[in-house]
Amino acid sequence: MYGGPLTIMNTVISTKSVEFMPLGLTVGASLCSFTWLAYGWCVGDWFILVPNGGGAILCSAQIMLYCTYAGTEESRAAFERIRVERRSAMDKERAGDPLLKSREAAMAV
């Protein structure tokens, strides 16, 4: 769970864009690892503490990388390209949807 997004870190560094880094997964894994890290610390269980400590370190590195490259021009261009692609896909979907066409025609009257 913690190492999966690490494969993308090399891509983020080489392209200087966070286009391929899943922020939701990183934040969720961070919350999970820090919660279990705190629990392991409170109960003194090394079998919980050690793997989640490693996960907390890896997730922190991913978040720092995201913060470093999120504001770059490459990231902004990638997010704009994704937004345009999604909008064009939605427009194509709307154009081929006969139910939506009939609704729009009924609303236009």
Backbone bond lengths (Angstrom), bond angles and torsions (degrees), N, CA, C in turn:
res aa  C-N    CA-C-N  psi(-1)  N-CA   C-N-CA  omega(-1)  CA-C   N-CA-C  phi
1 M - - - 1.445 - - 1.524 110.15 -
2 Y 1.320 117.25 -40.86 1.459 119.75 -176.84 1.523 111.83 -82.10
3 G 1.293 117.36 -31.24 1.458 120.64 -175.58 1.506 114.74 -85.43
4 G 1.333 118.10 -15.36 1.469 120.59 -178.22 1.515 114.22 -57.11
5 P 1.319 118.58 -54.47 1.468 119.08 179.18 1.520 114.11 -68.92
6 L 1.337 117.89 -12.09 1.466 119.76 178.90 1.519 111.62 -65.26
7 T 1.316 117.41 -27.45 1.460 119.69 178.07 1.518 111.09 -65.35
8 I 1.308 116.42 -24.88 1.466 121.06 -178.81 1.527 111.19 -83.69
9 M 1.327 117.43 -18.89 1.465 120.23 -176.42 1.524 111.90 -59.59
10 N 1.324 118.41 -37.56 1.454 121.32 177.61 1.528 110.56 -63.22
11 T 1.326 116.17 -41.08 1.467 120.30 177.67 1.521 110.85 -64.24
12 V 1.319 117.15 -41.03 1.464 121.09 179.59 1.524 110.21 -62.87
13 I 1.319 116.88 -43.06 1.466 120.16 -179.21 1.528 110.85 -67.74
14 S 1.322 117.73 -42.11 1.463 119.62 -177.23 1.528 112.62 -72.63
15 T 1.330 118.10 -34.75 1.473 120.14 -179.61 1.522 112.63 -93.40
16 K 1.321 117.24 -11.78 1.471 122.90 -176.66 1.525 111.16 56.66
17 S 1.323 115.57 35.79 1.456 122.10 -179.09 1.527 109.31 -140.69
18 V 1.325 116.56 138.58 1.461 121.16 179.05 1.529 111.34 -95.32
19 E 1.314 115.49 21.48 1.464 121.46 -177.45 1.528 112.14 -55.89
20 F 1.317 117.38 -37.00 1.461 121.07 -174.36 1.515 113.81 -98.98
21 M 1.328 118.20 -1.34 1.463 120.50 -178.05 1.529 110.17 -90.20
22 P 1.326 117.41 120.99 1.465 120.18 -179.03 1.535 111.40 -78.57
23 L 1.320 116.64 101.92 1.455 120.71 -177.13 1.526 111.67 -64.80
24 G 1.320 117.47 -40.03 1.466 120.34 -179.81 1.520 112.28 -60.71
25 L 1.313 116.60 -43.00 1.466 121.05 178.30 1.521 110.65 -64.95
26 T 1.316 116.70 -40.66 1.460 120.79 -179.55 1.523 111.18 -65.75
27 V 1.322 117.11 -44.90 1.464 120.58 179.57 1.530 110.34 -66.22
28 G 1.323 117.06 -43.03 1.465 120.33 178.42 1.519 112.32 -62.44
29 A 1.322 116.59 -43.71 1.467 120.03 178.29 1.527 110.71 -65.58
30 S 1.329 116.98 -34.95 1.474 120.45 177.59 1.516 110.91 -64.49
31 L 1.320 116.07 -47.17 1.466 119.39 178.70 1.523 111.26 -59.87
32 C 1.311 115.74 -43.42 1.464 120.41 179.71 1.528 111.04 -63.76
33 S 1.319 117.01 -48.50 1.465 119.36 -176.05 1.525 112.04 -67.50
34 F 1.340 117.34 -39.92 1.464 118.79 179.17 1.530 111.70 -68.98
35 T 1.333 116.99 -34.46 1.459 119.92 177.30 1.521 110.84 -65.07
36 W 1.330 116.50 -48.09 1.461 119.71 179.40 1.522 111.60 -69.74
37 L 1.326 117.62 -30.29 1.460 120.87 175.34 1.525 110.08 -63.13
38 A 1.328 116.13 -44.93 1.469 120.25 178.55 1.527 110.88 -63.88
39 Y 1.322 116.77 -41.27 1.464 120.02 178.53 1.531 110.56 -63.77
40 G 1.321 116.06 -45.65 1.463 119.74 178.50 1.514 112.11 -61.03
41 W 1.315 116.51 -36.66 1.463 120.93 177.57 1.533 110.79 -66.60
42 C 1.348 115.67 -43.72 1.470 120.06 -177.81 1.526 112.54 -65.12
43 V 1.315 116.91 -40.90 1.467 119.05 -178.05 1.520 112.40 -91.55
44 G 1.334 117.11 -8.05 1.460 120.71 178.28 1.515 114.05 71.48
45 D 1.319 117.46 30.94 1.460 121.76 -178.65 1.530 109.41 -98.14
46 W 1.315 115.68 110.35 1.466 120.66 -177.63 1.525 112.22 -68.42
47 F 1.326 117.54 -26.43 1.466 120.44 -179.81 1.532 111.53 -71.59
48 I 1.301 117.37 -20.86 1.466 121.88 174.11 1.525 109.75 -94.67
49 L 1.309 116.03 -38.62 1.457 122.35 -173.99 1.534 112.67 -66.65
50 V 1.317 118.17 -47.53 1.465 121.56 -172.80 1.534 112.82 -65.67
51 P 1.347 120.75 -53.34 1.465 118.28 -178.19 1.526 112.87 -66.08
52 N 1.314 116.36 -34.84 1.459 118.10 -179.71 1.527 112.06 -78.14
53 G 1.321 117.15 -25.66 1.461 120.40 171.38 1.525 110.49 -64.99
54 G 1.329 115.68 -43.68 1.470 119.75 175.24 1.519 111.72 -62.30
55 G 1.322 116.20 -41.12 1.461 120.18 177.85 1.517 111.75 -64.24
56 A 1.320 117.09 -38.50 1.466 120.63 178.74 1.523 110.71 -64.46
57 I 1.325 116.46 -39.62 1.471 120.22 178.33 1.524 110.47 -65.81
58 L 1.334 117.19 -45.20 1.463 120.72 -179.69 1.528 111.65 -64.94
59 C 1.317 116.66 -41.39 1.472 119.89 178.85 1.521 111.20 -66.76
60 S 1.319 116.75 -36.73 1.462 120.05 176.93 1.520 110.77 -63.61
61 A 1.327 116.58 -40.14 1.470 120.20 177.41 1.528 110.77 -63.37
62 Q 1.322 117.16 -40.09 1.464 120.56 178.81 1.522 111.12 -65.33
63 I 1.326 117.43 -42.00 1.464 120.45 179.87 1.521 110.47 -66.75
64 M 1.341 117.75 -39.94 1.470 119.90 176.88 1.525 110.92 -63.22
65 L 1.317 116.19 -39.77 1.467 120.19 177.83 1.520 110.72 -64.63
66 Y 1.324 116.06 -41.15 1.463 119.81 178.37 1.525 110.43 -62.84
67 C 1.319 116.96 -44.91 1.471 120.66 179.72 1.522 111.39 -64.22
68 T 1.321 116.80 -33.91 1.459 121.09 -179.56 1.521 111.78 -68.24
69 Y 1.330 117.41 -43.51 1.459 121.13 -172.39 1.522 114.65 -103.55
70 A 1.316 119.48 -0.67 1.464 120.50 -176.50 1.522 112.23 -69.15
71 G 1.310 118.90 -31.26 1.459 121.15 -176.53 1.510 114.91 -94.15
72 T 1.311 119.16 6.93 1.449 120.67 -177.71 1.522 111.17 -74.99
73 E 1.308 115.56 159.51 1.468 121.16 179.07 1.530 111.03 -61.30
74 E 1.326 116.66 -36.68 1.465 120.06 179.97 1.524 110.60 -62.57
75 S 1.339 116.63 -41.17 1.463 120.39 179.64 1.519 110.87 -67.60
76 R 1.323 116.15 -43.34 1.469 118.88 179.06 1.521 111.10 -61.74
77 A 1.325 116.26 -42.60 1.473 119.67 178.92 1.526 110.72 -64.52
78 A 1.327 116.93 -40.01 1.468 120.25 179.60 1.520 110.87 -65.56
79 F 1.343 117.31 -43.16 1.465 119.84 179.45 1.528 110.88 -65.79
80 E 1.322 117.30 -37.70 1.467 120.18 177.62 1.529 110.24 -65.67
81 R 1.341 117.06 -41.38 1.465 120.64 178.47 1.527 110.62 -62.76
82 I 1.333 116.87 -41.43 1.464 120.58 178.84 1.524 110.13 -64.48
83 R 1.333 116.75 -42.09 1.462 120.70 179.91 1.528 110.72 -61.91
84 V 1.330 116.94 -43.36 1.465 121.16 179.08 1.523 110.46 -65.78
85 E 1.337 117.26 -41.17 1.467 120.12 179.36 1.528 111.07 -64.14
86 R 1.316 117.03 -41.01 1.469 119.78 178.88 1.521 111.17 -66.22
87 R 1.331 115.83 -42.00 1.460 118.76 178.79 1.527 110.74 -63.42
88 S 1.331 117.30 -41.86 1.458 119.46 179.38 1.526 111.11 -66.62
89 A 1.343 117.60 -36.58 1.470 120.68 177.09 1.520 110.35 -65.50
90 M 1.346 116.60 -39.19 1.460 119.60 178.59 1.528 110.53 -67.59
91 D 1.325 117.40 -38.09 1.460 120.43 177.85 1.523 111.39 -64.78
92 K 1.341 116.26 -39.92 1.465 120.14 177.59 1.522 110.54 -64.90
93 E 1.327 115.79 -39.60 1.459 120.24 179.30 1.526 110.27 -65.11
94 R 1.314 116.23 -41.86 1.463 120.02 178.90 1.515 111.49 -65.35
95 A 1.320 116.50 -37.15 1.467 120.25 -178.66 1.525 111.43 -66.25
96 G 1.325 117.03 -30.78 1.454 120.22 -178.32 1.515 114.15 -94.79
97 D 1.317 119.22 2.86 1.460 122.61 -176.40 1.532 109.77 -97.27
98 P 1.332 118.44 105.38 1.463 120.02 -177.68 1.531 112.64 -66.05
99 L 1.317 118.32 -32.26 1.453 121.41 178.77 1.529 110.35 -65.38
100 L 1.306 116.06 -42.16 1.459 120.21 178.57 1.525 110.39 -65.91
101 K 1.331 117.01 -38.76 1.474 120.30 177.86 1.523 110.52 -62.43
102 S 1.337 116.67 -42.59 1.459 118.99 -179.91 1.538 111.70 -66.79
103 R 1.334 116.54 -35.16 1.466 119.77 176.42 1.519 111.16 -65.96
104 E 1.341 115.35 -44.16 1.453 118.92 179.40 1.518 111.35 -64.60
105 A 1.344 116.48 -37.97 1.451 120.18 178.05 1.529 110.69 -66.57
106 A 1.325 117.20 -39.06 1.467 120.78 179.07 1.525 110.62 -68.26
107 M 1.310 117.44 -35.14 1.460 120.34 179.58 1.512 111.91 -74.51
108 A 1.317 117.26 -26.36 1.462 120.72 -179.11 1.516 111.73 -74.48
109 V 1.319 117.53 -21.79 1.461 121.08 -177.49 1.476 112.65 -77.28
